[in-house]
Amino acid sequence: MNTELGALQGRARIHAALGDPARLAIVDALTLGDASPGEIAHDLRIPTNLVAHHVKVLTDAGLVVRGRSEGDRRRTYLRLRPEALTALNPAPLIGVGRVVFVCTRNSARSQLAAALWSERTHTPAASAGTQPAERVHPRAVAVAHRHGLDLDPSSTNRVADIVRDDDLVIAVCDNAHEELAAPARPRLHWSVPDPVRLDTDDAFETAFADLAARVDRVAPVITPAMSSSGGPHD
């Protein structure tokens, strides 16, 4: 817990350091190349005393380091530490065996989410419903096909038959998030509006785009569990 708190405090310092427009401009400039404080002051039209203050804040937050010039030893150059910006990302979810997306009917959102996850991450995914329908909604099948994904219209599942202990369960429906309990209690919740309520192509396209954006945002922080053979557990 102390380690997590320390990491959060470090991230908070970085966010605070970036919260000033001048410091953000300095970071933007150093993203492209190194510069001396005097060059920063000239290029950004900031008084040198303010540059010194901002550089100290950025240095204390771990964003910037100084290095002595190999030419004029009286000069220093500022260099950005890109890994510090990476630290702004959420902590990874470690040891995920499989991702299971759940909703009520398992006929649209959860099916699309699982198909997107498998296609974009090349890792196992499944879907299930608390009250599964007999078939996948035709518009869900159609929107998947328009985006190059295949859905089996006859394949729906009940949560209790699918979820395993090491699954990362993601609710893509408010009802499923609020109703499910352990061991199928969702660890993450994506409040994606139900496209079936409107039952239009536009509604299904909107849900698909929402799910795709969320998959792209969450996938990088997932660390799959490893099997005894050294590969991802499936």
Disulfide bonds with the S-S distance in Angstrom:
none
